[in-house]
Amino acid sequence: MLIQTILNRIEKQPGFVYERCKLRQDGRLTLEITLRPKRGSRPICSGCGRKGPGYDTLAQRRFEFVPLWGILVFFLYRPRRVDCPRCGKAKVEKMPWARGKNRLTTTYAWFLATWAKRMSWKEVAVSFMTSWDSVVRSVKMAVEWGLANRDLEGVTAIGTDEICWRKRTKNKFVTLVYQLDAGKKRLLWIGPNRTTKVFRSFFDWFGPERSGKLKFVCSDMWKPYLRVIAEKAVNAVNVLDRFHVASHMSKAIDQVRAEETRELKAKGKEPVLTKSRWCLLKRPENLTDNQVDKLKDLLACNLKTIRAYLLKEDFQRFWDYVHPGWAGFFLDKWCTRTMRSRLKPMKKVAKMLRAHRPLLLNWFQAQGEIDLGCVEGFNNKAKVITKRAYGFRTYDMLKIALYHSLGDLPMPKFTHRFC
């Protein structure tokens, strides 16, 4: 079977013909495929998209196509200029296999963008013998097309959080908003920094009509987020992320453990809390055998850290309740016991939970309706993307990478799928 026949099957170009194929050995093995317009066909103006009379022919151009068996493939074509009466000047014709002045064929650009979801951009460039810039342009093209063609209807549940994407800079955080509906979980929006103004701009972009249809909004206890949600999503139930509650408790236990360790060392007592951090922070079912033995020894001691640990484990019963009334009763009792514990970090957590009591009880209303663990899962994926790229220098590059990997953006239909 001729290569022209295969290309006509999977990559047919309307108005053009694959004229000939030539294999060349010029430092690297390349396959050059020459195209020509069909006889009698008129060129299409790249400005207005209408056919017009030909003006002249430009020099031959090379367009990169998908490599074949490790052989570089190029399309060769001499573009025509169109004497367009509507545009009022001569324009280069529109070529169906490439966009504008891009020397990558559209098919190859989508091929690179698809592989860029599975590997780092550098690995894609090396694997397919192209430049890193070509991969970046391909990903950017895919993101722009996907954002312009995605469907934003039917969004009823969202979650928001921030991640730190670089260190030692003023604007080191970005605000991320995810869709959490059953069967449709994706990154919806990215904003620079984590201010009230930035988060309000999401709802301005999302629109008052879509914001009014939101049923659930999952967030942490940061006040700017809570204020904007109460202002913009008036019909939504604001649910506090369970992970952030557990995170505050873990930090409190770690603080109690660190302070008590210093006290024991100052008094010359046995440092029993040394190397015990993860024994106290991990869930009991996730402990290793050595950590289980270490925890048993610690539970036999009368330590402030153990009292904090037992309070944390006791609070886990809060999430097992079904009725919010009984959960609220348990929360009040737990906060009272914690306030009497004389453990300042744990008392701080108790005060915080009391202040956000209604939002905590909203968790039972949303339970079963949305996946409340998705926000942290998406955050972990976002951090992996930034680490895989060894950090992004600009916010725009970070935005493109996160939309590309987490945005679940649509793709145009092709006659052939490469991967």
C-alpha positions as CSV (number, residue, x, y, z in Angstrom):
1,M,0.0,0.0,0.0
2,L,1.4,3.4,-1.0
3,I,1.9,6.1,1.7
4,Q,-0.3,8.4,-0.3
5,T,-3.1,5.9,0.1
6,I,-2.7,5.7,3.8
7,L,-2.6,9.5,4.2
8,N,-5.8,9.8,2.1
9,R,-7.4,7.3,4.4
10,I,-6.5,8.9,7.7
11,E,-5.4,12.5,6.8
12,K,-7.4,13.6,3.7
13,Q,-6.9,17.2,2.8
14,P,-9.9,18.7,0.9
15,G,-8.9,20.5,-2.2
16,F,-5.3,19.1,-2.2
17,V,-3.5,16.0,-3.5
18,Y,-0.6,14.1,-2.0
19,E,1.6,14.2,-5.1
20,R,4.8,12.3,-4.2
21,C,6.8,10.9,-1.3
22,K,10.6,11.0,-1.1
23,L,12.9,9.4,1.5
24,R,16.0,11.5,2.2
25,Q,19.1,10.8,4.3
26,D,20.4,14.2,5.2
27,G,22.0,13.7,8.6
28,R,18.7,12.2,9.8
29,L,16.3,10.0,7.9
30,T,13.3,12.1,6.8
31,L,10.2,11.5,4.7
32,E,9.1,14.4,2.5
33,I,5.6,14.4,1.2
34,T,4.8,17.0,-1.4
35,L,1.3,18.4,-1.8
36,R,-0.3,20.3,-4.6
37,P,-3.8,21.9,-5.1
38,K,-6.3,20.0,-7.2
39,R,-6.6,21.2,-10.7
40,G,-9.2,24.0,-11.1
41,S,-9.5,24.6,-7.3
42,R,-9.4,28.1,-6.0
43,P,-7.5,29.1,-2.9
44,I,-9.3,30.1,0.3
45,C,-8.4,33.5,1.8
46,S,-6.9,33.1,5.3
47,G,-8.5,36.4,6.3
48,C,-12.2,36.0,5.5
49,G,-12.3,32.3,4.8
50,R,-13.8,32.7,1.3
51,K,-12.5,31.5,-2.1
52,G,-10.8,34.1,-4.3
53,P,-8.6,34.3,-7.4
54,G,-5.0,33.2,-7.1
55,Y,-2.3,35.9,-7.1
56,D,1.0,34.1,-7.2
57,T,2.9,31.3,-5.5
58,L,5.3,31.7,-2.6
59,A,8.5,29.7,-1.8
60,Q,8.1,26.1,-0.6
61,R,7.4,25.6,3.1
62,R,7.9,22.6,5.4
63,F,5.4,21.4,7.9
64,E,6.2,18.8,10.6
65,F,3.9,15.8,10.6
66,V,3.7,12.8,13.0
67,P,6.9,10.7,12.8
68,L,6.7,7.3,11.2
69,W,8.8,4.4,12.7
70,G,11.2,7.0,14.0
71,I,11.4,8.8,10.7
72,L,10.8,12.5,10.6
73,V,7.9,13.3,8.3
74,F,7.4,16.7,6.6
75,F,4.7,18.1,4.3
76,L,6.1,20.3,1.5
77,Y,3.9,22.8,-0.1
78,R,4.2,26.1,-2.1
79,P,1.3,28.2,-0.7
80,R,-0.6,30.5,-3.1
81,R,-1.5,34.1,-2.4
82,V,-5.1,35.2,-2.8
83,D,-6.1,38.5,-4.4
84,C,-9.1,38.9,-2.1
85,P,-11.5,41.7,-3.0
86,R,-13.2,41.6,0.4
87,C,-9.9,42.0,2.4
88,G,-8.6,44.5,-0.1
89,K,-5.1,43.0,-0.3
90,A,-3.3,39.9,-1.2
91,K,-3.5,37.2,1.5
92,V,-1.7,33.8,1.9
93,E,-4.2,31.0,1.3
94,K,-5.6,28.9,4.2
95,M,-4.1,25.5,4.4
96,P,-6.3,22.8,6.1
97,W,-3.3,21.0,7.7
98,A,-1.9,24.0,9.6
99,R,-3.0,27.0,11.5
100,G,-1.7,30.4,10.4
101,K,2.1,30.6,10.2
102,N,2.6,27.5,12.4
103,R,5.0,25.1,10.9
104,L,3.5,22.1,12.8
105,T,0.6,20.4,11.2
106,T,-2.6,20.6,13.3
107,T,-2.6,16.8,13.6
108,Y,0.9,16.7,14.9
109,A,0.2,19.5,17.4
110,W,-2.8,17.5,18.8
111,F,-0.6,14.4,18.8
112,L,2.0,16.2,20.9
113,A,-0.6,17.8,23.2
114,T,-2.1,14.4,23.9
115,W,1.2,12.8,24.9
116,A,2.0,15.9,27.0
117,K,-0.7,14.7,29.4
118,R,1.2,11.5,30.0
119,M,4.8,12.6,30.1
120,S,6.7,15.8,30.8
121,W,7.0,18.3,28.0
122,K,10.7,17.7,27.8
123,E,10.2,13.9,27.5
124,V,7.6,14.4,24.7
125,A,10.0,16.6,22.8
126,V,12.9,14.1,23.1
127,S,10.7,11.1,22.3
128,F,9.3,12.5,19.1
129,M,12.4,14.4,17.9
130,T,11.0,17.9,18.1
131,S,11.7,21.0,20.1
132,W,10.3,21.9,23.6
133,D,8.8,25.1,22.1
134,S,6.8,23.0,19.6
135,V,5.3,21.0,22.5
136,V,4.5,24.1,24.4
137,R,2.8,25.7,21.4
138,S,0.8,22.5,20.9
139,V,-0.4,22.4,24.5
140,K,-1.3,26.0,24.4
141,M,-3.3,25.4,21.2
142,A,-5.1,22.5,22.8
143,V,-6.0,24.5,25.9
144,E,-7.2,27.5,24.0
145,W,-9.4,25.3,21.8
146,G,-10.7,23.3,24.8
147,L,-11.6,26.4,26.9
148,A,-13.4,28.0,23.9
149,N,-15.5,24.8,23.3
150,R,-16.1,23.4,26.8
151,D,-19.6,23.2,28.2
152,L,-20.3,25.0,31.5
153,E,-23.9,24.1,31.9
154,G,-25.1,21.8,34.7
155,V,-22.5,22.8,37.3
156,T,-24.1,22.3,40.7
157,A,-21.2,21.6,43.0
158,I,-17.8,23.3,43.2
159,G,-14.8,23.1,45.5
160,T,-12.1,25.8,46.0
161,D,-8.6,25.8,47.5
162,E,-5.2,27.3,47.0
163,I,-1.8,25.8,46.3
164,C,1.7,27.2,46.7
165,W,3.5,26.9,43.3
166,R,6.7,28.7,44.0
167,K,8.7,29.9,47.0
168,R,10.2,33.1,48.3
169,T,8.0,35.3,46.1
170,K,5.1,37.7,46.9
171,N,2.5,36.0,44.8
172,K,3.3,32.4,45.4
173,F,-0.3,31.1,45.7
174,V,-2.9,30.4,43.1
175,T,-6.6,29.9,43.7
176,L,-8.2,26.8,42.0
177,V,-11.9,26.1,41.6
178,Y,-13.0,22.5,40.7
179,Q,-16.3,21.1,39.5
180,L,-17.4,18.2,41.9
181,D,-20.5,16.9,40.3
182,A,-21.0,13.2,40.1
183,G,-19.6,12.0,36.7
184,K,-18.0,15.3,35.9
185,K,-15.0,16.3,38.0
186,R,-12.6,18.8,36.5
187,L,-10.7,22.1,37.0
188,L,-12.9,25.0,36.2
189,W,-10.9,28.1,36.9
190,I,-7.5,29.4,38.0
191,G,-6.7,32.7,39.6
192,P,-3.4,34.4,40.6
193,N,-3.0,34.7,44.4
194,R,-5.6,33.9,47.1
195,T,-7.3,37.2,47.8
196,T,-11.0,38.2,48.1
197,K,-10.7,40.1,44.9
198,V,-9.3,37.1,43.0
199,F,-11.9,34.7,44.3
200,R,-14.7,37.2,43.5
201,S,-13.5,37.4,40.0
202,F,-14.3,33.7,39.6
203,F,-18.0,34.3,40.3
204,D,-17.9,37.4,37.9
205,W,-16.6,35.1,35.2
206,F,-19.0,32.3,36.1
207,G,-21.9,34.6,35.9
208,P,-24.8,35.3,38.3
209,E,-27.1,32.8,36.6
210,R,-24.8,29.8,36.9
211,S,-23.8,30.9,40.4
212,G,-27.5,30.9,41.5
213,K,-27.8,27.3,40.4
214,L,-25.0,26.1,42.6
215,K,-26.1,23.7,45.3
216,F,-22.9,23.0,47.2
217,V,-19.6,24.8,47.6
218,C,-16.7,23.0,49.4
219,S,-14.0,25.2,50.9
220,D,-11.6,25.5,53.8
221,M,-12.1,27.9,56.8
222,W,-10.3,30.9,55.3
223,K,-12.4,34.0,55.9
224,P,-12.0,35.6,52.4
225,Y,-13.4,32.4,50.8
226,L,-16.3,32.2,53.2
227,R,-17.3,35.9,52.7
228,V,-17.3,35.6,48.9
229,I,-19.3,32.4,49.0
230,A,-21.9,33.9,51.2
231,E,-22.1,36.9,49.0
232,K,-22.1,35.3,45.5
233,A,-23.5,31.7,46.0
234,V,-26.5,32.6,48.1
235,N,-28.4,29.4,47.2
236,A,-25.5,27.0,47.8
237,V,-24.7,25.0,51.0
238,N,-21.1,25.9,52.1
239,V,-19.4,22.7,53.2
240,L,-16.1,22.7,55.0
241,D,-13.5,20.3,53.7
242,R,-12.9,17.4,56.1
243,F,-9.2,17.3,55.2
244,H,-8.6,20.8,56.5
245,V,-10.2,20.0,59.8
246,A,-7.9,17.0,60.2
247,S,-5.0,19.1,59.0
248,H,-5.6,21.7,61.8
249,M,-5.7,18.9,64.4
250,S,-2.5,17.3,63.1
251,K,-0.7,20.6,63.4
252,A,-2.0,21.1,66.9
253,I,-0.8,17.6,68.0
254,D,2.6,18.2,66.3
255,Q,2.9,21.5,68.2
256,V,2.1,19.9,71.6
257,R,4.5,17.0,70.8
258,A,7.3,19.5,69.9
259,E,6.8,21.6,73.1
260,E,6.7,18.6,75.3
261,T,9.8,17.1,73.8
262,R,11.7,20.3,74.6
263,E,10.3,20.2,78.2
264,L,11.5,16.6,78.7
265,K,14.9,17.3,77.4
266,A,15.2,20.4,79.6
267,K,14.3,18.3,82.7
268,G,16.8,15.6,81.7
269,K,14.1,12.9,81.3
270,E,13.9,10.1,78.8
271,P,13.0,11.5,75.3
272,V,10.2,9.0,74.8
273,L,8.6,11.2,72.1
274,T,11.6,11.0,69.8
275,K,10.7,9.6,66.3
276,S,7.0,9.4,67.3
277,R,5.5,12.0,64.9
278,W,3.9,9.7,62.4
279,C,2.7,7.3,65.0
280,L,0.5,10.1,66.3
281,L,-0.5,11.7,63.0
282,K,-1.3,8.6,60.9
283,R,-4.6,6.8,61.1
284,P,-4.4,3.6,63.3
285,E,-5.2,1.4,60.3
286,N,-2.3,2.8,58.3
287,L,0.4,2.3,61.0
288,T,3.3,-0.1,60.4
289,D,4.2,-2.9,62.9
290,N,7.0,-0.8,64.4
291,Q,4.7,2.2,64.7
292,V,2.0,0.2,66.4
293,D,4.6,-1.0,69.0
294,K,5.8,2.6,69.5
295,L,2.3,3.9,69.9
296,K,1.5,1.2,72.6
297,D,4.5,2.3,74.6
298,L,3.4,5.9,74.4
299,L,-0.2,5.2,75.4
300,A,1.1,3.8,78.6
301,C,2.7,7.2,79.5
302,N,0.9,10.1,81.1
303,L,1.8,12.7,78.5
304,K,0.2,15.9,77.2
305,T,0.8,14.6,73.6
306,I,-1.2,11.5,74.3
307,R,-4.1,13.5,75.7
308,A,-4.1,15.5,72.5
309,Y,-3.9,12.3,70.4
310,L,-6.8,10.8,72.2
311,L,-8.9,14.0,71.6
312,K,-8.1,13.8,67.9
313,E,-9.1,10.2,67.6
314,D,-12.2,10.8,69.6
315,F,-13.3,13.5,67.2
316,Q,-13.3,11.0,64.3
317,R,-16.6,9.8,65.6
318,F,-18.1,13.1,64.5
319,W,-17.9,12.0,60.9
320,D,-19.8,8.8,61.6
321,Y,-23.0,10.4,62.6
322,V,-26.0,10.4,60.3
323,H,-28.2,13.0,61.9
324,P,-26.7,16.6,62.1
325,G,-28.5,17.2,65.5
326,W,-26.7,14.4,67.2
327,A,-23.4,15.4,65.4
328,G,-23.9,18.9,66.8
329,F,-24.5,17.6,70.3
330,F,-21.2,15.5,70.1
331,L,-19.3,18.5,68.7
332,D,-20.4,20.7,71.6
333,K,-19.4,18.1,74.2
334,W,-16.0,17.5,72.5
335,C,-15.2,21.2,72.4
336,T,-16.1,21.5,76.1
337,R,-13.7,18.7,77.0
338,T,-11.0,20.1,74.8
339,M,-11.3,23.6,76.3
340,R,-10.7,22.0,79.8
341,S,-7.7,20.0,78.6
342,R,-5.2,22.9,79.2
343,L,-3.6,22.2,75.8
344,K,-3.4,25.5,74.1
345,P,-3.0,24.3,70.5
346,M,-6.0,21.9,70.9
347,K,-8.1,24.7,72.6
348,K,-7.3,26.9,69.6
349,V,-8.8,24.1,67.3
350,A,-11.9,23.8,69.5
351,K,-12.5,27.6,69.3
352,M,-12.2,27.4,65.5
353,L,-14.7,24.5,65.3
354,R,-17.1,26.3,67.5
355,A,-16.9,29.4,65.3
356,H,-17.7,27.4,62.2
357,R,-20.2,25.0,63.8
358,P,-23.0,25.6,61.2
359,L,-20.6,25.0,58.3
360,L,-19.3,21.8,59.9
361,L,-22.9,20.5,60.2
362,N,-23.5,21.2,56.5
363,W,-21.1,18.3,55.8
364,F,-24.0,15.9,56.7
365,Q,-26.3,17.6,54.2
366,A,-23.7,17.2,51.4
367,Q,-22.7,13.7,52.4
368,G,-23.5,11.3,49.5
369,E,-24.3,14.2,47.2
370,I,-20.7,15.2,46.2
371,D,-17.3,13.6,46.6
372,L,-15.8,15.8,49.4
373,G,-12.3,14.3,49.0
374,C,-11.9,15.4,45.4
375,V,-10.5,18.9,46.2
376,E,-7.5,17.5,48.0
377,G,-7.0,14.9,45.3
378,F,-7.0,17.5,42.6
379,N,-4.6,19.6,44.7
380,N,-2.1,16.7,45.0
381,K,-2.3,16.2,41.2
382,A,-1.6,19.9,40.7
383,K,1.4,19.8,42.9
384,V,2.7,16.7,41.0
385,I,2.4,18.7,37.8
386,T,4.4,21.6,39.1
387,K,7.1,19.3,40.6
388,R,7.3,17.3,37.4
389,A,8.2,20.5,35.5
390,Y,10.7,21.5,38.3
391,G,8.7,24.7,38.8
392,F,7.2,27.1,36.4
393,R,8.7,30.5,35.9
394,T,5.5,32.3,34.9
395,Y,1.9,32.1,36.0
396,D,0.7,31.7,32.4
397,M,2.7,28.5,31.9
398,L,1.4,27.1,35.1
399,K,-2.2,28.0,34.1
400,I,-1.8,26.2,30.7
401,A,-0.3,23.1,32.3
402,L,-3.0,22.8,34.9
403,Y,-5.9,23.3,32.5
404,H,-4.3,20.8,30.1
405,S,-4.0,18.1,32.7
406,L,-6.9,18.7,35.1
407,G,-9.4,20.6,33.0
408,D,-11.0,17.6,31.2
409,L,-11.0,19.8,28.0
410,P,-12.8,18.6,24.9
411,M,-10.9,17.7,21.7
412,P,-12.0,17.9,18.1
413,K,-12.9,14.7,16.3
414,F,-10.3,13.2,14.1
415,T,-10.5,10.4,11.5
416,H,-7.7,8.6,13.3
417,R,-6.5,8.4,17.0
418,F,-2.8,8.2,17.5
419,C,-2.8,7.6,21.3
